[in-house]
């Protein structure tokens, strides 16, 4: 009997299924974190603008 060192179709199929599941979980979480980051950045920009206006008014 000939021994092959290649992967079987089932092994490749299972690997693709596992990777697809991990991606399906990770992508929505990534977009959620990106939105949170954008919100935090907007708040920081607003606070910095207020501080700049207050500093220029104090002169």
Wavefront OBJ file of the C-alpha trace (Angstrom):
o trace
v 0.000 0.000 0.000
v 1.248 3.431 -0.909
v 1.615 5.973 1.933
v 0.919 9.587 1.111
v 2.094 12.500 3.168
v -0.523 14.863 1.727
v -3.543 16.141 3.659
v -6.859 14.480 3.050
v -9.830 16.420 1.802
v -11.589 16.049 5.164
v -8.605 17.507 7.049
v -8.502 20.516 4.761
v -12.281 20.931 5.004
v -12.194 20.863 8.809
v -9.330 23.385 8.870
v -11.208 25.750 6.563
v -14.347 25.391 8.697
v -12.441 26.238 11.895
v -10.746 29.255 10.327
v -14.066 30.464 8.880
v -15.705 30.219 12.295
v -12.918 32.201 13.931
v -13.158 34.876 11.238
v -16.949 35.050 11.634
v -16.443 35.756 15.331
v -13.517 38.169 14.944
v -14.797 40.503 12.204
v -17.861 41.870 14.057
v -15.752 42.333 17.189
v -13.146 44.211 15.159
v -15.770 46.602 13.780
v -17.173 47.132 17.270
v -13.726 48.015 18.621
v -13.091 50.299 15.652
v -16.349 52.191 16.304
v -15.480 52.562 19.991
v -12.057 53.877 19.047
v -13.564 56.425 16.664
v -15.995 57.612 19.363
v -13.179 57.999 21.883
v -11.125 59.942 19.353
v -14.044 62.270 18.631
v -14.542 62.960 22.344
v -10.824 63.703 22.767
v -10.891 66.081 19.787
v -13.922 67.890 21.225
v -12.288 68.256 24.649
v -9.059 69.538 23.073
v -11.022 72.075 21.030
v -12.759 73.320 24.176
v -9.403 73.627 25.964
v -7.901 75.559 23.042
v -10.860 77.940 22.937
v -10.706 78.454 26.716
v -6.944 79.101 26.587
v -7.280 81.598 23.740
v -10.127 83.383 25.550
v -8.062 83.651 28.746
v -5.353 85.693 27.042
l 1 2 3 4 5 6 7 8 9 10 11 12 13 14 15 16 17 18 19 20 21 22 23 24 25 26 27 28 29 30 31 32 33 34 35 36 37 38 39 40 41 42 43 44 45 46 47 48 49 50 51 52 53 54 55 56 57 58 59
